[in-house]
Amino acid sequence: MARKPNILILMADQMAAPFLPFYADSPVLVPNLARLAEEGVLFTSAYSNSPLCGPARFTMQAGQLPSRIGAYDNACELPAATPCMAHYLRYSGYRTILAGKMHFVGPDQLHGFEERLTTDIYPADFGWTPDWSDFEHRPSWYHSMDSVLTAGPTVRTNQLDFDEEAVFATRRKLYDIARDNDERPFFLTLSLTHPHDPYACPETYWNRYDGIEIPMPKVSIPIDRTDPHSRRLRHVCGVDLDEVTQDQVRAARRAYFGSISYVDDQFGSVLQTLSETGLRDDTIVLVCGDHGDMLGERGLWYKMNFFEGAARIPLIVHAPKRYAPRRVDASVSLVDLLPTLLEFGGVDVEPAVPLDGRSLVPHLESGTGHDEVIGEYMGEGALAPVVMIRRGPWKFVHCPIDPDQLFNLSDDPDELNNVACEPSCAGLVAELRNEVMNRWDFEAITADVLASQRRRRLVALANATGVLSPWDFQPRRDAAQEYVRAHMDLEDLEAMARFPRVRS
């Protein structure tokens, strides 16, 4: 029987596909990612199913849309009984390993991962639960414009501390895998927090863009002409509370580009380790993001909407000995990754729940496959579910309390012309509205979101009273078993730790 391939996922947080040079004209410097895109299968129309960190990642892990698993916002619990990609792969013989951010909330901080090398950068409790019933109150813990107003070079940030730990732990684990006697294939996910705001990067990355013209936002929409959801996002992020200068916008974009270059270097170091250990030829490398960043387009920042800047993500599958390099233009999404990994790993167990995604292997093998993305958003800035259907050239966005939006992205890539009210599109809009009504019970979802928020706010307040018992993951470490200890045979230890092995 052929050995199952290793699988390495390299994930970046809030890295928008439209700013990467292999997707569009861009000055962003990413030689490692560009090489993977050239040698691998590049998906040019990949999307987040829910443009917010937690829901996007839970959808990816479970292969199910947010409304099916209650993944409404960044303080939602992913239930421990939800089968995830690591459960399936571990059950079928993989060693499953996670390093970096995954935004798991609740007491289960593993969700099938046998090893977790780092804690998470964000809280595992319910403290960040939004409140649809008190929309006017802006939560203190959510995005503000401070990141834009203070953008620029820096010596150190919380995110640099976190990502460097995650990269170090990942590289060390790859060396351990090469040296140990565990013959199982590995499934390893490294998830970095960059280029997520704050828009700050080390000076060395800031300086990489010296003399390079930083492109400014192309689309500016007057506030009175913006759609209602965009206006709500402007409120929840405090976009209009401070005057933002063009220099600050330029600095935020330059720092964001520098942070993408930082991610590229970190991924490059991991890929180098993969080569040094002799594991690269047997490893499928998958690069993805969780969602994008508007970065000032349409006067919006961060994510939380289905415009291209926020919803489109990079997606690359690099396995040149298995899949010939190609570009795939069909629309696919994060929910498709779980069934894809099941096919990569030859998992012969039937999925324990209905999956909303479809395998990308047909795209990888022949360039043909499904062309559809279903999206849901129920996080900050929403007052009712916002849903999206992306199929062929069309993107349809519906919310029960807002006017519909329909864009032909082939003719209108900047989404300037909402044709939902055009007589020539009346038939298509009627079909899409009918599909939306058949797919979603908006009253039931809204009721469940509100009930979930009430429950979690109460539990959060209760758990914060008295003695705190945190859910945050505590990485396991036993110093008595590390490096050189008296109970170990020194010669055997040094021989085992050396790579490549030296024959005596």
Helices and strands as residue ranges (DSSP letters): E 6-13, G 17-19, H 31-39, E 41-47, H 53-62, H 66-69, H 85-91, E 95-100, E 115-116, G 132-134, H 146-149, E 152-154, H 158-179, E 186-195, E 200-202, H 203-207, G 223-225, H 228-236, H 246-276, G 280-282, E 283-289, G 297-299, H 308-311, E 312-313, E 315-318, E 326-333, G 334-336, H 337-344, H 361-366, E 372-377, E 386-391, E 394-398, E 405-408, G 423-425, H 426-439, H 442-463, G 479-481, H 490-497
